[in-house]
Amino acid sequence: MTQKPLNIGFGNIVPSGRIVSIVQADSAPTKRMIQEARERQMLVDATNGRKTRSIILVDSEHLILSAIHPETVAQRLDA
């Protein structure tokens, strides 16, 4: 099975088969998740200095921050 690459913005690519969840980054629990992942060194910041709009959780327990809206990422995943 080949994993289709998913563009998460600014030339950053994630294998679509490894994505577990895509969530919005504006609530207090998600901000705690980001801080915990940063402390464990499991955070990948793919925002290129822009505002974080979505968090992508992958099967390796890494969190990937993206500046793209979660709805847009989901549409790209379905396409």
PyMOL Python script that loads the backbone (N, CA, C, O; Angstrom):
from pymol import cmd

cmd.read_pdbstr("""\
ATOM      1  N   MET A   1       0.834  -1.174   0.000  1.00  0.00           N
ATOM      2  CA  MET A   1       0.000   0.000   0.000  1.00  0.00           C
ATOM      3  C   MET A   1       0.885   1.246   0.000  1.00  0.00           C
ATOM      4  O   MET A   1       1.752   1.390   0.861  1.00  0.00           O
ATOM      5  N   THR A   2       0.674   2.128  -0.941  1.00  0.00           N
ATOM      6  CA  THR A   2       1.439   3.364  -0.993  1.00  0.00           C
ATOM      7  C   THR A   2       0.681   4.450  -0.244  1.00  0.00           C
ATOM      8  O   THR A   2      -0.547   4.526  -0.298  1.00  0.00           O
ATOM      9  N   GLN A   3       1.432   5.280   0.449  1.00  0.00           N
ATOM     10  CA  GLN A   3       0.823   6.363   1.203  1.00  0.00           C
ATOM     11  C   GLN A   3       0.892   7.630   0.377  1.00  0.00           C
ATOM     12  O   GLN A   3       1.971   8.071  -0.018  1.00  0.00           O
ATOM     13  N   LYS A   4      -0.258   8.207   0.122  1.00  0.00           N
ATOM     14  CA  LYS A   4      -0.337   9.434  -0.652  1.00  0.00           C
ATOM     15  C   LYS A   4       0.200  10.595   0.185  1.00  0.00           C
ATOM     16  O   LYS A   4      -0.199  10.751   1.339  1.00  0.00           O
ATOM     17  N   PRO A   5       1.092  11.408  -0.371  1.00  0.00           N
ATOM     18  CA  PRO A   5       1.586  12.567   0.376  1.00  0.00           C
ATOM     19  C   PRO A   5       0.515  13.646   0.491  1.00  0.00           C
ATOM     20  O   PRO A   5      -0.214  13.917  -0.463  1.00  0.00           O
ATOM     21  N   LEU A   6       0.430  14.255   1.666  1.00  0.00           N
ATOM     22  CA  LEU A   6      -0.561  15.297   1.929  1.00  0.00           C
ATOM     23  C   LEU A   6       0.171  16.611   2.167  1.00  0.00           C
ATOM     24  O   LEU A   6       1.012  16.709   3.061  1.00  0.00           O
ATOM     25  N   ASN A   7      -0.151  17.621   1.363  1.00  0.00           N
ATOM     26  CA  ASN A   7       0.441  18.942   1.515  1.00  0.00           C
ATOM     27  C   ASN A   7      -0.251  19.656   2.674  1.00  0.00           C
ATOM     28  O   ASN A   7      -1.462  19.876   2.641  1.00  0.00           O
ATOM     29  N   ILE A   8       0.529  20.018   3.700  1.00  0.00           N
ATOM     30  CA  ILE A   8      -0.041  20.714   4.853  1.00  0.00           C
ATOM     31  C   ILE A   8       0.366  22.185   4.870  1.00  0.00           C
ATOM     32  O   ILE A   8       0.253  22.856   5.896  1.00  0.00           O
ATOM     33  N   GLY A   9       0.831  22.671   3.747  1.00  0.00           N
ATOM     34  CA  GLY A   9       1.137  24.086   3.607  1.00  0.00           C
ATOM     35  C   GLY A   9       2.617  24.392   3.557  1.00  0.00           C
ATOM     36  O   GLY A   9       3.417  23.757   4.243  1.00  0.00           O
ATOM     37  N   PHE A  10       2.978  25.372   2.739  1.00  0.00           N
ATOM     38  CA  PHE A  10       4.327  25.909   2.629  1.00  0.00           C
ATOM     39  C   PHE A  10       5.359  24.844   2.250  1.00  0.00           C
ATOM     40  O   PHE A  10       6.498  24.879   2.715  1.00  0.00           O
ATOM     41  N   GLY A  11       4.952  23.907   1.410  1.00  0.00           N
ATOM     42  CA  GLY A  11       5.871  22.883   0.928  1.00  0.00           C
ATOM     43  C   GLY A  11       6.107  21.741   1.905  1.00  0.00           C
ATOM     44  O   GLY A  11       6.993  20.918   1.678  1.00  0.00           O
ATOM     45  N   ASN A  12       5.349  21.671   2.971  1.00  0.00           N
ATOM     46  CA  ASN A  12       5.488  20.603   3.965  1.00  0.00           C
ATOM     47  C   ASN A  12       4.528  19.468   3.621  1.00  0.00           C
ATOM     48  O   ASN A  12       3.361  19.697   3.304  1.00  0.00           O
ATOM     49  N   ILE A  13       5.040  18.249   3.689  1.00  0.00           N
ATOM     50  CA  ILE A  13       4.296  17.065   3.269  1.00  0.00           C
ATOM     51  C   ILE A  13       4.257  16.058   4.423  1.00  0.00           C
ATOM     52  O   ILE A  13       5.242  15.880   5.139  1.00  0.00           O
ATOM     53  N   VAL A  14       3.100  15.403   4.588  1.00  0.00           N
ATOM     54  CA  VAL A  14       2.918  14.342   5.581  1.00  0.00           C
ATOM     55  C   VAL A  14       2.334  13.134   4.855  1.00  0.00           C
ATOM     56  O   VAL A  14       1.441  13.299   4.023  1.00  0.00           O
ATOM     57  N   PRO A  15       2.814  11.924   5.148  1.00  0.00           N
ATOM     58  CA  PRO A  15       2.177  10.742   4.552  1.00  0.00           C
ATOM     59  C   PRO A  15       0.761  10.576   5.091  1.00  0.00           C
ATOM     60  O   PRO A  15       0.567  10.487   6.303  1.00  0.00           O
ATOM     61  N   SER A  16      -0.217  10.535   4.210  1.00  0.00           N
ATOM     62  CA  SER A  16      -1.620  10.529   4.634  1.00  0.00           C
ATOM     63  C   SER A  16      -1.994   9.278   5.425  1.00  0.00           C
ATOM     64  O   SER A  16      -2.896   9.336   6.261  1.00  0.00           O
ATOM     65  N   GLY A  17      -1.343   8.178   5.191  1.00  0.00           N
ATOM     66  CA  GLY A  17      -1.660   6.949   5.905  1.00  0.00           C
ATOM     67  C   GLY A  17      -1.253   6.962   7.363  1.00  0.00           C
ATOM     68  O   GLY A  17      -1.684   6.095   8.125  1.00  0.00           O
ATOM     69  N   ARG A  18      -0.443   7.910   7.772  1.00  0.00           N
ATOM     70  CA  ARG A  18       0.029   7.977   9.162  1.00  0.00           C
ATOM     71  C   ARG A  18      -0.799   8.921  10.022  1.00  0.00           C
ATOM     72  O   ARG A  18      -0.592   8.990  11.233  1.00  0.00           O
ATOM     73  N   ILE A  19      -1.738   9.651   9.415  1.00  0.00           N
ATOM     74  CA  ILE A  19      -2.535  10.624  10.153  1.00  0.00           C
ATOM     75  C   ILE A  19      -3.599   9.912  10.980  1.00  0.00           C
ATOM     76  O   ILE A  19      -4.344   9.075  10.471  1.00  0.00           O
ATOM     77  N   VAL A  20      -3.656  10.258  12.261  1.00  0.00           N
ATOM     78  CA  VAL A  20      -4.655   9.709  13.167  1.00  0.00           C
ATOM     79  C   VAL A  20      -5.806  10.689  13.323  1.00  0.00           C
ATOM     80  O   VAL A  20      -6.969  10.286  13.318  1.00  0.00           O
ATOM     81  N   SER A  21      -5.487  11.988  13.464  1.00  0.00           N
ATOM     82  CA  SER A  21      -6.517  12.979  13.724  1.00  0.00           C
ATOM     83  C   SER A  21      -6.046  14.356  13.289  1.00  0.00           C
ATOM     84  O   SER A  21      -4.849  14.643  13.253  1.00  0.00           O
ATOM     85  N   ILE A  22      -7.024  15.211  12.955  1.00  0.00           N
ATOM     86  CA  ILE A  22      -6.761  16.616  12.624  1.00  0.00           C
ATOM     87  C   ILE A  22      -7.699  17.435  13.509  1.00  0.00           C
ATOM     88  O   ILE A  22      -8.917  17.270  13.439  1.00  0.00           O
ATOM     89  N   VAL A  23      -7.137  18.319  14.344  1.00  0.00           N
ATOM     90  CA  VAL A  23      -7.948  19.099  15.275  1.00  0.00           C
ATOM     91  C   VAL A  23      -7.607  20.577  15.184  1.00  0.00           C
ATOM     92  O   VAL A  23      -6.535  20.954  14.712  1.00  0.00           O
ATOM     93  N   GLN A  24      -8.544  21.417  15.646  1.00  0.00           N
ATOM     94  CA  GLN A  24      -8.301  22.851  15.704  1.00  0.00           C
ATOM     95  C   GLN A  24      -7.365  23.159  16.865  1.00  0.00           C
ATOM     96  O   GLN A  24      -7.319  22.425  17.852  1.00  0.00           O
ATOM     97  N   ALA A  25      -6.623  24.248  16.738  1.00  0.00           N
ATOM     98  CA  ALA A  25      -5.593  24.574  17.725  1.00  0.00           C
ATOM     99  C   ALA A  25      -5.995  25.721  18.634  1.00  0.00           C
ATOM    100  O   ALA A  25      -5.118  26.389  19.182  1.00  0.00           O
ATOM    101  N   ASP A  26      -7.270  25.977  18.816  1.00  0.00           N
ATOM    102  CA  ASP A  26      -7.660  27.171  19.554  1.00  0.00           C
ATOM    103  C   ASP A  26      -8.219  26.924  20.953  1.00  0.00           C
ATOM    104  O   ASP A  26      -8.640  27.876  21.610  1.00  0.00           O
ATOM    105  N   SER A  27      -8.238  25.691  21.427  1.00  0.00           N
ATOM    106  CA  SER A  27      -8.782  25.430  22.759  1.00  0.00           C
ATOM    107  C   SER A  27      -7.654  25.206  23.770  1.00  0.00           C
ATOM    108  O   SER A  27      -6.514  24.929  23.397  1.00  0.00           O
ATOM    109  N   ALA A  28      -7.988  25.329  25.037  1.00  0.00           N
ATOM    110  CA  ALA A  28      -7.000  25.140  26.103  1.00  0.00           C
ATOM    111  C   ALA A  28      -6.427  23.714  26.125  1.00  0.00           C
ATOM    112  O   ALA A  28      -5.219  23.561  26.309  1.00  0.00           O
ATOM    113  N   PRO A  29      -7.249  22.661  25.944  1.00  0.00           N
ATOM    114  CA  PRO A  29      -6.663  21.310  25.943  1.00  0.00           C
ATOM    115  C   PRO A  29      -5.658  21.088  24.806  1.00  0.00           C
ATOM    116  O   PRO A  29      -4.647  20.412  25.000  1.00  0.00           O
ATOM    117  N   THR A  30      -5.926  21.645  23.637  1.00  0.00           N
ATOM    118  CA  THR A  30      -4.972  21.468  22.543  1.00  0.00           C
ATOM    119  C   THR A  30      -3.688  22.254  22.800  1.00  0.00           C
ATOM    120  O   THR A  30      -2.608  21.819  22.402  1.00  0.00           O
ATOM    121  N   LYS A  31      -3.796  23.386  23.451  1.00  0.00           N
ATOM    122  CA  LYS A  31      -2.583  24.142  23.801  1.00  0.00           C
ATOM    123  C   LYS A  31      -1.749  23.375  24.816  1.00  0.00           C
ATOM    124  O   LYS A  31      -0.520  23.424  24.772  1.00  0.00           O
ATOM    125  N   ARG A  32      -2.404  22.669  25.728  1.00  0.00           N
ATOM    126  CA  ARG A  32      -1.661  21.809  26.664  1.00  0.00           C
ATOM    127  C   ARG A  32      -1.000  20.653  25.931  1.00  0.00           C
ATOM    128  O   ARG A  32       0.128  20.277  26.250  1.00  0.00           O
ATOM    129  N   MET A  33      -1.700  20.086  24.944  1.00  0.00           N
ATOM    130  CA  MET A  33      -1.108  19.014  24.145  1.00  0.00           C
ATOM    131  C   MET A  33       0.153  19.497  23.447  1.00  0.00           C
ATOM    132  O   MET A  33       1.154  18.782  23.401  1.00  0.00           O
ATOM    133  N   ILE A  34       0.109  20.705  22.904  1.00  0.00           N
ATOM    134  CA  ILE A  34       1.266  21.273  22.218  1.00  0.00           C
ATOM    135  C   ILE A  34       2.426  21.433  23.194  1.00  0.00           C
ATOM    136  O   ILE A  34       3.557  21.071  22.873  1.00  0.00           O
ATOM    137  N   GLN A  35       2.157  21.972  24.378  1.00  0.00           N
ATOM    138  CA  GLN A  35       3.208  22.179  25.372  1.00  0.00           C
ATOM    139  C   GLN A  35       3.824  20.852  25.813  1.00  0.00           C
ATOM    140  O   GLN A  35       5.043  20.746  25.946  1.00  0.00           O
ATOM    141  N   GLU A  36       2.986  19.843  26.039  1.00  0.00           N
ATOM    142  CA  GLU A  36       3.497  18.531  26.436  1.00  0.00           C
ATOM    143  C   GLU A  36       4.340  17.900  25.337  1.00  0.00           C
ATOM    144  O   GLU A  36       5.376  17.297  25.616  1.00  0.00           O
ATOM    145  N   ALA A  37       3.899  18.036  24.086  1.00  0.00           N
ATOM    146  CA  ALA A  37       4.669  17.494  22.963  1.00  0.00           C
ATOM    147  C   ALA A  37       5.994  18.230  22.822  1.00  0.00           C
ATOM    148  O   ALA A  37       7.011  17.617  22.498  1.00  0.00           O
ATOM    149  N   ARG A  38       5.993  19.530  23.062  1.00  0.00           N
ATOM    150  CA  ARG A  38       7.234  20.312  22.999  1.00  0.00           C
ATOM    151  C   ARG A  38       8.223  19.828  24.068  1.00  0.00           C
ATOM    152  O   ARG A  38       9.416  19.689  23.797  1.00  0.00           O
ATOM    153  N   GLU A  39       7.723  19.575  25.274  1.00  0.00           N
ATOM    154  CA  GLU A  39       8.583  19.096  26.358  1.00  0.00           C
ATOM    155  C   GLU A  39       9.142  17.712  26.066  1.00  0.00           C
ATOM    156  O   GLU A  39      10.278  17.417  26.438  1.00  0.00           O
ATOM    157  N   ARG A  40       8.367  16.857  25.406  1.00  0.00           N
ATOM    158  CA  ARG A  40       8.820  15.503  25.051  1.00  0.00           C
ATOM    159  C   ARG A  40       9.622  15.486  23.756  1.00  0.00           C
ATOM    160  O   ARG A  40      10.109  14.435  23.340  1.00  0.00           O
ATOM    161  N   GLN A  41       9.760  16.636  23.122  1.00  0.00           N
ATOM    162  CA  GLN A  41      10.443  16.780  21.831  1.00  0.00           C
ATOM    163  C   GLN A  41       9.768  15.950  20.747  1.00  0.00           C
ATOM    164  O   GLN A  41      10.427  15.289  19.944  1.00  0.00           O
ATOM    165  N   MET A  42       8.431  15.999  20.742  1.00  0.00           N
ATOM    166  CA  MET A  42       7.629  15.277  19.751  1.00  0.00           C
ATOM    167  C   MET A  42       6.781  16.248  18.933  1.00  0.00           C
ATOM    168  O   MET A  42       5.749  15.863  18.384  1.00  0.00           O
ATOM    169  N   LEU A  43       7.219  17.516  18.851  1.00  0.00           N
ATOM    170  CA  LEU A  43       6.458  18.551  18.161  1.00  0.00           C
ATOM    171  C   LEU A  43       7.179  18.947  16.877  1.00  0.00           C
ATOM    172  O   LEU A  43       8.386  19.189  16.874  1.00  0.00           O
ATOM    173  N   VAL A  44       6.416  19.008  15.788  1.00  0.00           N
ATOM    174  CA  VAL A  44       6.940  19.475  14.505  1.00  0.00           C
ATOM    175  C   VAL A  44       6.154  20.717  14.122  1.00  0.00           C
ATOM    176  O   VAL A  44       4.941  20.657  13.926  1.00  0.00           O
ATOM    177  N   ASP A  45       6.848  21.842  14.015  1.00  0.00           N
ATOM    178  CA  ASP A  45       6.197  23.110  13.680  1.00  0.00           C
ATOM    179  C   ASP A  45       6.347  23.360  12.183  1.00  0.00           C
ATOM    180  O   ASP A  45       7.436  23.681  11.709  1.00  0.00           O
ATOM    181  N   ALA A  46       5.259  23.215  11.447  1.00  0.00           N
ATOM    182  CA  ALA A  46       5.267  23.421   9.995  1.00  0.00           C
ATOM    183  C   ALA A  46       4.493  24.680   9.622  1.00  0.00           C
ATOM    184  O   ALA A  46       3.955  24.769   8.519  1.00  0.00           O
ATOM    185  N   THR A  47       4.431  25.661  10.535  1.00  0.00           N
ATOM    186  CA  THR A  47       3.648  26.866  10.293  1.00  0.00           C
ATOM    187  C   THR A  47       4.432  27.965   9.579  1.00  0.00           C
ATOM    188  O   THR A  47       3.838  28.914   9.067  1.00  0.00           O
ATOM    189  N   ASN A  48       5.748  27.848   9.539  1.00  0.00           N
ATOM    190  CA  ASN A  48       6.604  28.883   8.935  1.00  0.00           C
ATOM    191  C   ASN A  48       6.356  30.247   9.561  1.00  0.00           C
ATOM    192  O   ASN A  48       6.328  31.256   8.856  1.00  0.00           O
ATOM    193  N   GLY A  49       6.175  30.288  10.873  1.00  0.00           N
ATOM    194  CA  GLY A  49       6.014  31.536  11.587  1.00  0.00           C
ATOM    195  C   GLY A  49       4.615  32.115  11.575  1.00  0.00           C
ATOM    196  O   GLY A  49       4.393  33.198  12.116  1.00  0.00           O
ATOM    197  N   ARG A  50       3.682  31.429  10.981  1.00  0.00           N
ATOM    198  CA  ARG A  50       2.311  31.924  10.942  1.00  0.00           C
ATOM    199  C   ARG A  50       1.498  31.340  12.096  1.00  0.00           C
ATOM    200  O   ARG A  50       1.979  30.477  12.830  1.00  0.00           O
ATOM    201  N   LYS A  51       0.280  31.812  12.245  1.00  0.00           N
ATOM    202  CA  LYS A  51      -0.590  31.352  13.322  1.00  0.00           C
ATOM    203  C   LYS A  51      -0.942  29.877  13.130  1.00  0.00           C
ATOM    204  O   LYS A  51      -1.263  29.446  12.022  1.00  0.00           O
ATOM    205  N   THR A  52      -0.880  29.117  14.208  1.00  0.00           N
ATOM    206  CA  THR A  52      -1.249  27.707  14.157  1.00  0.00           C
ATOM    207  C   THR A  52      -2.761  27.589  14.101  1.00  0.00           C
ATOM    208  O   THR A  52      -3.467  28.095  14.973  1.00  0.00           O
ATOM    209  N   ARG A  53      -3.256  26.913  13.065  1.00  0.00           N
ATOM    210  CA  ARG A  53      -4.701  26.755  12.906  1.00  0.00           C
ATOM    211  C   ARG A  53      -5.145  25.311  13.090  1.00  0.00           C
ATOM    212  O   ARG A  53      -6.282  25.056  13.488  1.00  0.00           O
ATOM    213  N   SER A  54      -4.252  24.359  12.801  1.00  0.00           N
ATOM    214  CA  SER A  54      -4.621  22.962  12.983  1.00  0.00           C
ATOM    215  C   SER A  54      -3.447  22.169  13.535  1.00  0.00           C
ATOM    216  O   SER A  54      -2.281  22.516  13.349  1.00  0.00           O
ATOM    217  N   ILE A  55      -3.802  21.096  14.220  1.00  0.00           N
ATOM    218  CA  ILE A  55      -2.820  20.173  14.772  1.00  0.00           C
ATOM    219  C   ILE A  55      -3.092  18.813  14.144  1.00  0.00           C
ATOM    220  O   ILE A  55      -4.222  18.325  14.156  1.00  0.00           O
ATOM    221  N   ILE A  56      -2.059  18.218  13.603  1.00  0.00           N
ATOM    222  CA  ILE A  56      -2.183  16.906  12.981  1.00  0.00           C
ATOM    223  C   ILE A  56      -1.482  15.901  13.883  1.00  0.00           C
ATOM    224  O   ILE A  56      -0.286  16.031  14.148  1.00  0.00           O
ATOM    225  N   LEU A  57      -2.213  14.907  14.355  1.00  0.00           N
ATOM    226  CA  LEU A  57      -1.661  13.854  15.183  1.00  0.00           C
ATOM    227  C   LEU A  57      -1.353  12.669  14.285  1.00  0.00           C
ATOM    228  O   LEU A  57      -2.199  12.250  13.496  1.00  0.00           O
ATOM    229  N   VAL A  58      -0.151  12.130  14.400  1.00  0.00           N
ATOM    230  CA  VAL A  58       0.239  10.982  13.583  1.00  0.00           C
ATOM    231  C   VAL A  58       0.491   9.772  14.479  1.00  0.00           C
ATOM    232  O   VAL A  58       0.600   9.901  15.698  1.00  0.00           O
ATOM    233  N   ASP A  59       0.582   8.603  13.864  1.00  0.00           N
ATOM    234  CA  ASP A  59       0.667   7.352  14.621  1.00  0.00           C
ATOM    235  C   ASP A  59       1.949   7.193  15.427  1.00  0.00           C
ATOM    236  O   ASP A  59       2.020   6.313  16.285  1.00  0.00           O
ATOM    237  N   SER A  60       2.954   8.008  15.181  1.00  0.00           N
ATOM    238  CA  SER A  60       4.194   7.950  15.956  1.00  0.00           C
ATOM    239  C   SER A  60       4.127   8.832  17.203  1.00  0.00           C
ATOM    240  O   SER A  60       5.136   9.028  17.879  1.00  0.00           O
ATOM    241  N   GLU A  61       2.939   9.364  17.509  1.00  0.00           N
ATOM    242  CA  GLU A  61       2.666  10.248  18.636  1.00  0.00           C
ATOM    243  C   GLU A  61       3.292  11.635  18.490  1.00  0.00           C
ATOM    244  O   GLU A  61       3.371  12.377  19.469  1.00  0.00           O
ATOM    245  N   HIS A  62       3.733  11.995  17.295  1.00  0.00           N
ATOM    246  CA  HIS A  62       4.193  13.352  17.026  1.00  0.00           C
ATOM    247  C   HIS A  62       2.984  14.248  16.782  1.00  0.00           C
ATOM    248  O   HIS A  62       1.952  13.793  16.289  1.00  0.00           O
ATOM    249  N   LEU A  63       3.120  15.526  17.129  1.00  0.00           N
ATOM    250  CA  LEU A  63       2.125  16.537  16.792  1.00  0.00           C
ATOM    251  C   LEU A  63       2.736  17.426  15.733  1.00  0.00           C
ATOM    252  O   LEU A  63       3.868  17.885  15.881  1.00  0.00           O
ATOM    253  N   ILE A  64       1.999  17.673  14.668  1.00  0.00           N
ATOM    254  CA  ILE A  64       2.464  18.534  13.589  1.00  0.00           C
ATOM    255  C   ILE A  64       1.562  19.754  13.551  1.00  0.00           C
ATOM    256  O   ILE A  64       0.347  19.632  13.396  1.00  0.00           O
ATOM    257  N   LEU A  65       2.155  20.925  13.693  1.00  0.00           N
ATOM    258  CA  LEU A  65       1.398  22.172  13.658  1.00  0.00           C
ATOM    259  C   LEU A  65       1.335  22.677  12.234  1.00  0.00           C
ATOM    260  O   LEU A  65       2.339  22.661  11.522  1.00  0.00           O
ATOM    261  N   SER A  66       0.162  23.125  11.810  1.00  0.00           N
ATOM    262  CA  SER A  66      -0.017  23.643  10.461  1.00  0.00           C
ATOM    263  C   SER A  66      -0.769  24.966  10.509  1.00  0.00           C
ATOM    264  O   SER A  66      -1.607  25.182  11.385  1.00  0.00           O
ATOM    265  N   ALA A  67      -0.467  25.844   9.570  1.00  0.00           N
ATOM    266  CA  ALA A  67      -1.147  27.135   9.470  1.00  0.00           C
ATOM    267  C   ALA A  67      -2.383  27.044   8.586  1.00  0.00           C
ATOM    268  O   ALA A  67      -3.033  28.058   8.332  1.00  0.00           O
ATOM    269  N   ILE A  68      -2.716  25.857   8.119  1.00  0.00           N
ATOM    270  CA  ILE A  68      -3.883  25.633   7.265  1.00  0.00           C
ATOM    271  C   ILE A  68      -5.068  25.229   8.146  1.00  0.00           C
ATOM    272  O   ILE A  68      -4.888  24.498   9.119  1.00  0.00           O
ATOM    273  N   HIS A  69      -6.266  25.691   7.819  1.00  0.00           N
ATOM    274  CA  HIS A  69      -7.466  25.336   8.569  1.00  0.00           C
ATOM    275  C   HIS A  69      -7.685  23.826   8.531  1.00  0.00           C
ATOM    276  O   HIS A  69      -7.377  23.184   7.527  1.00  0.00           O
ATOM    277  N   PRO A  70      -8.211  23.252   9.608  1.00  0.00           N
ATOM    278  CA  PRO A  70      -8.449  21.806   9.648  1.00  0.00           C
ATOM    279  C   PRO A  70      -9.377  21.320   8.536  1.00  0.00           C
ATOM    280  O   PRO A  70      -9.191  20.226   8.004  1.00  0.00           O
ATOM    281  N   GLU A  71     -10.374  22.129   8.185  1.00  0.00           N
ATOM    282  CA  GLU A  71     -11.294  21.746   7.115  1.00  0.00           C
ATOM    283  C   GLU A  71     -10.561  21.620   5.780  1.00  0.00           C
ATOM    284  O   GLU A  71     -10.841  20.717   4.992  1.00  0.00           O
ATOM    285  N   THR A  72      -9.630  22.522   5.536  1.00  0.00           N
ATOM    286  CA  THR A  72      -8.846  22.481   4.297  1.00  0.00           C
ATOM    287  C   THR A  72      -7.955  21.248   4.267  1.00  0.00           C
ATOM    288  O   THR A  72      -7.842  20.586   3.235  1.00  0.00           O
ATOM    289  N   VAL A  73      -7.325  20.940   5.392  1.00  0.00           N
ATOM    290  CA  VAL A  73      -6.475  19.750   5.453  1.00  0.00           C
ATOM    291  C   VAL A  73      -7.323  18.504   5.208  1.00  0.00           C
ATOM    292  O   VAL A  73      -6.905  17.604   4.480  1.00  0.00           O
ATOM    293  N   ALA A  74      -8.501  18.449   5.806  1.00  0.00           N
ATOM    294  CA  ALA A  74      -9.385  17.292   5.614  1.00  0.00           C
ATOM    295  C   ALA A  74      -9.828  17.162   4.165  1.00  0.00           C
ATOM    296  O   ALA A  74      -9.894  16.050   3.641  1.00  0.00           O
ATOM    297  N   GLN A  75     -10.136  18.283   3.503  1.00  0.00           N
ATOM    298  CA  GLN A  75     -10.515  18.237   2.094  1.00  0.00           C
ATOM    299  C   GLN A  75      -9.367  17.730   1.238  1.00  0.00           C
ATOM    300  O   GLN A  75      -9.584  16.955   0.306  1.00  0.00           O
ATOM    301  N   ARG A  76      -8.156  18.155   1.540  1.00  0.00           N
ATOM    302  CA  ARG A  76      -6.991  17.676   0.788  1.00  0.00           C
ATOM    303  C   ARG A  76      -6.767  16.190   1.029  1.00  0.00           C
ATOM    304  O   ARG A  76      -6.323  15.470   0.135  1.00  0.00           O
ATOM    305  N   LEU A  77      -7.072  15.737   2.228  1.00  0.00           N
ATOM    306  CA  LEU A  77      -6.923  14.320   2.562  1.00  0.00           C
ATOM    307  C   LEU A  77      -7.925  13.481   1.780  1.00  0.00           C
ATOM    308  O   LEU A  77      -7.594  12.387   1.322  1.00  0.00           O
ATOM    309  N   ASP A  78      -9.157  13.988   1.622  1.00  0.00           N
ATOM    310  CA  ASP A  78     -10.200  13.257   0.898  1.00  0.00           C
ATOM    311  C   ASP A  78      -9.997  13.253  -0.618  1.00  0.00           C
ATOM    312  O   ASP A  78     -10.441  12.336  -1.308  1.00  0.00           O
ATOM    313  N   ALA A  79      -9.322  14.284  -1.129  1.00  0.00           N
ATOM    314  CA  ALA A  79      -9.161  14.411  -2.585  1.00  0.00           C
ATOM    315  C   ALA A  79      -8.240  13.365  -3.172  1.00  0.00           C
ATOM    316  O   ALA A  79      -8.013  13.351  -4.382  1.00  0.00           O
TER     317      ALA A  79
END
""", "prot")
cmd.dss("prot")
cmd.show_as("cartoon", "prot")
cmd.util.cbc("prot")
cmd.orient("prot")
